[in-house]
Amino acid sequence: MERVAIEALKIGKKADKDMFDASGRLLLAGDRPLTRTMRINLDASGCRHVYLGTWDASAVALMEVAARDYRHMGTAVMERLEQQIARDLADAQLDVAPSGSPFSGALDAGIRTNRTSAQVAEAETAYRESLDSTSELISGALPDEEMLPAAERVVAQVMRQLRADACLLFNLMRLRSRAHYLYQHSLNTAALSMSIAAAMGYGEPQVEQVGLSALLKDIGMRSAPHELVVATRKLTASEHVDIQKHTIAGLDALQKLRGLPFLVRFVVYQHHERADGKGYPRRRRKNATHAFARIVAVADAYDSLVTERPWRKALHPYRAMEFLLHQSERAFENTALRGLLRYQSLFPVGSLMELESGEVVRVIAPNTTNYHRPVVFVMRSVPHGKLDMHQIVDLSTEEGLRFRGPHFEPDTNTGDDTPEFAPRLCPSLVIA
């Protein structure tokens, strides 16, 4: 059965499933539309949620208990956790200076002209395995004692992929599957956060801590009402308030992980705060948030924007980057945004763009010193054009070539409702 907030019900619409209250009373048959009078009566009854589907008393009881426990976390557990984290933050050094040899020296974001199909397949397998492990972590499928080692293995695998071929990893992150949203979002945010930290000069142990924090940032979602986590509609205002509690629920989950670096808790708690104090859970401004939380906030926002959700289309990567840059200083830290730009460019890796001369190209690598002029692969040439099909072009050396704007085509990289990936990789990944 599905638990739905009353405010999410649309007048005049059929639910196509029978509607019950928590006691099992049939409120509306699935073949009948909801009338304005029925909606008013539901509001007046004090009923806040209904259940859609074939009545299942045991399933409803479990959902009611889970929702009640999550909501009431704010009165006891949440208050205790927030008081503790507030004390810890007051004593913590929130700005973290880079230490050790910069990981940027080991990260390989260069142009590749000799990738083989076997190398791409190996990288995709590694990414899939990391995604499977992330799914087990975030869903709660692993025993507590196995969670931290599993998370560290995922971070280590991402580190290896960043060292070996960062641009290939960034391209693999563009392969989407709706069934994997929360898990893939966590993994992608970890990889992006690690690349940002590297660009900011942090050493390898620090980059690993950033990655671990980003990977576990949404672990509190396992405690959120299931119907909100998997909702295929835009959440209501009250449901957003419920979802926002996942930052506190995450602190509760992390208490069980022995040996976890202390600062991970700060990031899990603060990754939705914003520089202007308009984030959550405590509307803290930039100088009251941990440096690593500010990094993860940028990566989290970018990956969210370029991911399609059931209620909205994904933004083109260039439009997402443009949006974030317009939010600089107000919402996000400039140095973290510049870190994102260094390894993604203003026209992020994987983006389809159109040149003024008419060719359609895919961005395959950044120019780390010139964000406006990435390396591209020609996907579609034009008659009497300047470029040939499948040509690799470094735009930093071709001043006469400029972008007209983003190119849009049917999304062949979004999977269906199965957990499988789309079967094709863009041709630019393999240059034999």
N, C-alpha and C positions, 0 to 999 in steps of 0.2 A: 504493500500500500504506500501511497504518497501523502506526506503531511504538508499542507499548504496553508499559508496565512490568509485570513479572510480578506485583507486588503489587496491580495493578489488576484482575487476572483474578479472576472470581467462581466459586467452586466450585459445580458443579451447573448452571451456565449455559452455553448454547451461544453461540459467538461469531458464528455464521451465516457465517463466512468461514474458509477454511483458515488454520491457524497454522503458521508457519515460524520456525526460528531464523535467525541472521544468515548462516549458511552455505547456506541453502536447504533444509535438512532438514525434511520435513513432520513436525510434532509432533502435530497434531490436526486431523482433518477438521472442516469447519465445521458438519456436522450432528450432531456428537457433543458431549455436555456434558463440561466439565472435571471430573475426579474429584479427590478429595483426594490420592490416591496420585500422580496426574500432577503436581499442584501441588507436592507434596513433592519429587518427582524433579526438577522444574524448578529449585526452590530449591537443591537439592543439587548440581546441575550447574554452578552459578555463573552461569547465564544470567540477565541482569538485564532483558532486553527480548526481545519476540517481534514478529513481523511478521504482520499479518492481511491477507488478500486473495489475489489471483492473483500468484504469485511473479514478481518483477521485480528481477533482480540489480542492474541499474544504479541503480534507484531506492533500493534498500536500501543500496548502497554510498554514495550521496550522503547519505542520512540518517545513516549511521554516521559518516561524516567530519564532518558538521555537528555532530552530538551530541558527538563526541570533541573537536573544536576548542572548542566552547562549554564543555564540562566542564573542559578543561585550561587554559582561560583563567586560572583561579585560580592556577596555578603560575608563570606568566611575565608575560603581559600584565597580568593582574589585579593582581598584586603591584606591578608598576611603576606602574600607574595609581593604585592606592590610596595608594602612598607619595607620589606627586606631589600628589594631591588633599588628602592629610593635611597636607602642607606648605603648600599654598595656603590651606586652611581656617585653619591656625594663624596665618597672616599677614592674613587677611581680617577686615573689619568685618562681623560676622554680623548685628547689629541695624542695620536701615536706617531712618533717619528720613525722613519724607515731605519732598519738596522740590518747588518749583514750584507752580503753580496746581493745586489739587486737581481731579482728573478727575471727581469726584463732581458738580461744578457743571455738567458737560456731559452727564452720564449722565441719560437720560430714562426714569424708571420710573413715570411718572404714569399716571393713568387715561385711557384713550382711548375716546371715544364716537363717533368719526367715521371709524374705519378702513373702507376699501373693500376689496372682494374683490381688486382689482388690487394694492393695497398689500400685502396678505397674500401674494398669489402672488409678488410681487417679492421679498419678504423670504424666502419659502421657497426661491425659486430661488437667492438669494445664499447661503443656508445649505447647500443641496445642493452648490453650487460649492465652498464652503469644505470640505465633507466630502470631495468628490472630491480636492481638493488635499491634504488631510490624509492620505487613503489613499495617495497617491503618495509623500508624505514618509515615512510610517512604514514602508511596505512596501519602500522602497528602489528604487522605480521610477525615481527621478530621478537624474541624474548629480550628483556631489558639489557641483559649482560652481553648480547650480541650486537646491539645497535651501534655503539661507538666504534667497535672494530669495523663493522660494515660501512659506516659513514666514512671512516678514514680510508678504507680501500677505494671507495668511489672518488674521493678527493685525490688520492694518489694516481688513479687512472686518468683523471682530468689533467693533472699535472703532466703526466707522460704525453698525453695528446697535445697539450700546449707546447711542450718542448719539441715534439716530433713534427707537427704540422698544424699550427693553430687555425689557419684559414680553412683547412679541411674540416676541423671540428666545428667552426662557425657555420659552415655550409650544412653539415649534418644537423645542426640545431634548427635549421629551417624546415626540416621534414617533420610535419605535424601529424598528430593523431588526437582527435577530440577525446578519446577514451583515456588518454594519458595526461590530460591538461595539468592537474595539480602536481603530478610527479615530474613530468617533463619540464614544467615551469621551474620547479625547484632545482633540477639538474642544470638547466640552461642558466638560471640566475647564478648558480655557483660558478659555472665556467666564465660567465661575463664578469662577475665580481672579481674573480682571480686575475683576469686579464687587466681589469682596471687597477687593481692593487699593484700588479707588476708595472704598469705604466706609471704609477705614482712613486716608483722606486723602492717598494717594500721588498724585503728579503724573502727567501723561500719559506722559512717557518711562518712568517707573517702572512704570506699569501695562502698557505695551507689553512691557517686559522680563519681567514676571510672566507675561504671556500667551505670550510666546515660549518661556519655560521650561516652562510647563505643556503647551504643544502638543507639545514634543519630549521630554517626560518618559519616554515609553515607547519611544523610538527603539531602545533596546537589545533590544526584543522581536524585532526582525528577525533577530537572531543566535540566538535561543532555538530549541530543537528544535521544528519545526513542529507535531508532534503534540501538544505541550503547549500551544502557543498556541491551537490550534483544538479542543482537547479538549472533548468534550460530556459529561464526567463530572467529578466532584470529583477534584482531583489528590491523589496520595499524598504522604506526608511528604517522601520523597526528591525527588519531582518539584517540590514547593514550593521546596526548596533550590535546584534547578536554575533555576527561574523567577526566584528572587530575584537571580540573577546579572545580570539585565537592567540593573540600575543601573550595574554596572561596564561591561557591554557598551555601554551608552549613552555612557559617557565615551569609549570607543574610537571610536565612530561620530562623536562631536562633534569629535574631533581633526581631521577632514577638512574642517570647515566654517570657512573663513577669514572673519574679521570678526565671528564670533559673540561677543556680550557674555560676558565671562569668568564672570559669576555664574550663567549658565545651567547651567554644569557642576555648580555646587553643588546646584542644585535637582534636576537629573536624578539626581544621586547620592544625595540625601538626602530625596526626597519620601515615602519610606516609613518614615522615622524617626518616633519618637513621643516626646512630651514626657517620659514616664516611663522612657525608655530601653528600651522593649520592641519597637522597630521593627527595621528592617534597612536597610543591610547591616552597620552597626557599632554598633547599639544605643546611639546617642548621645542624650543628653537635650536638652531644649529649649535650654539655654544653649550647646550645642555645634552647633546647626543654624542654617542661614541663615534669616533672616526670611521670604524669599520661598518657601523650601521649606516652611515652616510654613503659609503661605497655601495653597500647592498641595496639601499633605497633606489639608487640610479639604475642598477642592473635589473632589479625587480620591476621597476616602472617600464623600462624599455622592452623587456621580454613580454610583459603584459600587453603593451600597446600593439606589438606586432603579432599577437596571437588572436586568432578568431575565437569569439565566444558565441554561444547560441543566440544571444540578443544583440550582438554587434559584429561588424566586419573588422578584420584586422587592419591596422594602418600599414600603408607601405612603409618599409624601414626608413626611407628618407624622410617621410612625413613624421614618423615617430621621433626621429632624431631632431628634426626641426622643432617639434613640439617641446621636447625636453630642453633644448637650447633656449627657447623662449621662456622656460620656467627657471632658468639659471638664476642663482642668487635668491630669488623669491622662494623656490621650493627645494632646489637641489644645490649641492656644493659644486662650485665651478671646477675645482681640481679633479673631482670624480668624473664630471662630465668630459673634461679634457682627456681623462684616462680612457673613457669609453670611445672617444673619437680616435685615439691613437691607433687602436687595433681594429676598429670598425670603419673609420672614416666618416665624413659627413654623409656619404652614400654607402651604407653598411654592406659588408660582405654578404653576397647572396642576392642583393637588390637587382632588379631589372630596371634599366634606365634607357632613355632614348636620347641619342645625340642630335644636335642641331642639324647635322647632315643626313639624319633619317635612320641610321643604323640603330638596332636594338642590341644592347650589351648587358652582360651580367658582371657585377663587381666581384672579382675573385681575390683581391688582396688590397690592403690599405697602403698608402704611402704615409709612414709614421711621422714624417715631417711636413706633409702637405695634405691636410684633411680633405681638401676640395678636389684633389687630382689622384684618384685611386687607380689601380691596375684593373683593366676590364678584359672580358672575353667577348668577341663578336658573335652574337646569337643569330642575328639576321642582318644581312647586308642589303644594300640597295643598288639598283642599276647605276653604273657610272659613279658609284660612291667612292669615298676615300679609303675604305677599309674592306678587307676580304673576310669572308665567312671563316669563323674559328680562329681568327687572328687574335693574338694577345697584344694589348696596347697599354703602355705605361703613360697615362695622361699627363704626368708631370713633365714628360719630354715632348709633348705634342700640344703646344699652346693653341694651335688652330682648331682643336677639337673641344667642344663644350657641350654640356648636358642641356637638353631642352626641358627635360623633366622626367618624372617617374613613368615607367611603362607598366600597364596593367594587362593581365591576361587571366583566363580562368585558372583558379588555384589548383594546380595538379599536385601540390605538395601537402594537401590536407587529406588525411585519411578518412575513412567512413567511420561508423560507430564500432568498429572492431579495434583491438589494440595493435593492429598491424600497421606498419609504415606504408606510405605510398611507395610503389615499386621503383620509381625512377629517380636517379640523381641527375643534376644538370650536367650537360656534356663538358662544361668547363672544369669539372672536378678531375677528369682524367685527360691528361695531355700525354699521349704515348710518345 
